[in-house]
């Protein structure tokens, strides 16, 4: 079986939920604690052995391209102390800047359409799809966990996470069977169901391993919600003919495209950081005491 080496990272969305911060600044460059959001997705990909990254970019994303292009080597020499910038070459475990390409999605016609933009570059290979605003915090990383399941199950793999049932209306939700440990068979999917209509409380958390047949399905996919080409609609079509396996992520996903999720991710990464950790903790405790008094 050929190793999966390519990942698509779509960043052409408008980021309206994070306005006005995203008026000119790409959402993916907003900091989560001490580094831009995109860094976490790239680290997760390189740890999982991904070699080629295909960014689907849109309007107002020049700064992201600049950050990942010219500055790439400097960016990756911010080592432990995060102070010194040495002109080092990226180490083996890091992505080679020559293996990052950008494809423009001329208009934000939906996530499904963004994925379709990478059809020619992916060709007939299986690939990963990472939504970088869904920040998956876990060890090993979410993609690594999913690739383990892929090596056994093949087919399509979808990253899942348990959520409170009252939140199902915000996410794609799956219908499952045959759950063993954290791996299950996916029998169906539904986009943003009301809790009483939800087939489970497992959300699709923004990580996918997909077979190339998704491109043909997307090409024939009619616009759905918001008049956009929706990825979930195409997956619902594909599940009729292909195997889908779910991996319940052993970790926690933060929806950083949303103000509360963004704040939570910042707090969690700050609390987990080695530097300043106790000062941050003390300050937060004081703040909570003030709120409660
Ligand atoms: P989101 O649903 O988070 O949309 O897209 P968004 O536009 O970024 O944010 P809001 O909803 O306006 O606040 C999920 C992922 O799909 C990408 C986004 O960049 C994000 O990574 N996307 C979405 C595209 O690349 N193109 C699209 O047309 C839509």
Boltz pocket constraint, residues with backbone or C-beta under 6 A from the ligand:
constraints:
  - pocket:
      binder: B
      contacts: [[A, 10], [A, 11], [A, 12], [A, 13], [A, 14], [A, 15], [A, 16], [A, 17], [A, 18], [A, 56], [A, 105], [A, 107], [A, 108], [A, 109], [A, 110], [A, 111], [A, 113], [A, 114], [A, 130], [A, 131], [A, 132], [A, 133], [A, 257]]
      max_distance: 6.0
